[in-house]
Amino acid sequence: MSERGYGRIMAEQEPPTTYEKTIDALKLTGEILWTIVQIWVAIFQSIYAVFFPMEPKDVSGEIILISGTGHGMGREMALRFARLKATVVCVDINPKGNQETVDMIKQEKGKAFRYECDISDRAAVFALQQKVAQEVGSVTVLVNNAGIMPCRPFLETTEKEVRLMNEINVMGGIWMLQAFLPPMLARNHGHIVAMASMAGMVGSKNLVPYCGTKFAVRGIMQALAVELRQEEKDYSGIKMTTVCPYIVNTGLAHNPKIRFKDLMKPVEPSDAAEQIVNAMRRELVEITVPGDLWYSSYKFPQLLPARAVAILQDFTKTGVEPHAPNQFE
Ligand SMILES: NC(=O)c1ccc[n+]([C@@H]2O[C@H](COP(=O)([O-])OP(=O)(O)OC[C@H]3O[C@@H](n4cnc5c(N)ncnc54)[C@H](O)[C@@H]3O)[C@@H](O)[C@H]2O)c1
């Protein structure tokens, strides 16, 4: 558009009157005051919740689908949710380990179903959703847990490892969300739990691409929460919990390196699962496992300058040693 034409359109608009300007300024002042009030209410509510946490919610009527139930924390979460009388849908690429989990649940008279699926395969994930909806019912809780963690110096990490990590840890989680979220949205009822990691909060040696995948998991969960909140439709019935474990004794971290073992003990998978199920039932938005690392390893270092954080990291010397080569070939 020419400058003259633009000028003509501008000239056609009536300038706001003093009365209109005053009303706008009053509206904005009201909005700012209301926002400040809401922020303070939110701060007091969260302080109150530290001392008087919400009663854990009942999950007995829920259909809880967990990926990666053939081993580790996935299995332990499945056992715990089944004990709480939820119907558990166990999904894993490894049918043997997954069947063992289902058998363990059935031995305890729990309700469990087994499905084999590679969550990095989008078509397989959508087929899984259809099958589970027909055979079990509509999933109301999704636990995106399956993940892999090749540990190697960055430049030695193979193309296959980088691709697999991203396809399972990041894209697998996205496909599961795209498949299982719509029925939850339709009923405005559901809960998403995603397994990130402390390696998704702070960078770590020998885990460069893995850290990237776990930062991504946290980003996806945060962004999805914003998107659902800012939709016109009410999606307040969809809860989200992101879990950031430190080292859990499942064998995933083959060679953990910990300088102060008494202060930073690896967590047993059963303890980790207990904390995750508890956080989900209390509708916590994000947790570390163990919980005290939330302040000591995440919030407190955020207040420090980058150089100070680096000095602290080098002093604690906590991380993982590299894997044997070709583990994922
Ligand atoms: N163990 C730790 O120290 C630790 C720490 C932080 C975060 N995490 C995260 O927690 C989650 C669970 O870890 P874990 O230690 O219990 O793992 P694990 O290795 O004990 O179990 C992972 C399960 O996921 C399954 N799986 C792998 N790829 C799959 C795929 N493509 N499709 C379907 N299933 C697949 C495996 O067969 C296995 O049964 C992972 O996302 C991991 O990154 C683990």
The ligand as an ORCA input file, in Angstrom:
! r2SCAN-3c Opt
* xyz 0 1
  N      16.608    -44.868     35.863
  C      17.034    -43.601     36.012
  O      18.061    -43.348     36.653
  C      16.227    -42.470     35.403
  C      16.517    -41.170     35.800
  C      15.816    -40.120     35.248
  C      14.816    -40.357     34.323
  N      14.541    -41.629     33.942
  C      13.493    -41.831     32.929
  O      12.452    -42.608     33.494
  C      11.867    -43.443     32.502
  C      11.890    -44.895     32.966
  O      13.212    -45.256     33.258
  P      13.605    -46.693     33.826
  O      14.927    -46.529     34.470
  O      12.495    -47.277     34.613
  O      13.813    -47.490     32.463
  P      13.983    -49.061     32.192
  O      15.057    -49.213     31.186
  O      14.096    -49.818     33.467
  O      12.574    -49.433     31.522
  C      12.186    -48.809     30.351
  C      11.117    -49.645     29.674
  O      10.741    -48.969     28.473
  C      10.607    -49.906     27.425
  N      10.830    -49.272     26.134
  C      12.007    -48.830     25.621
  N      11.807    -48.354     24.385
  C      10.488    -48.503     24.098
  C       9.696    -48.209     22.976
  N      10.220    -47.690     21.865
  N       8.363    -48.475     23.027
  C       7.818    -49.027     24.141
  N       8.538    -49.347     25.233
  C       9.866    -49.086     25.221
  C      11.703    -50.959     27.735
  O      11.422    -52.191     27.090
  C      11.627    -51.038     29.256
  O      10.715    -52.034     29.680
  C      12.662    -43.181     31.232
  O      11.976    -42.240     30.444
  C      13.966    -42.605     31.718
  O      14.577    -41.772     30.757
  C      15.219    -42.685     34.464
*
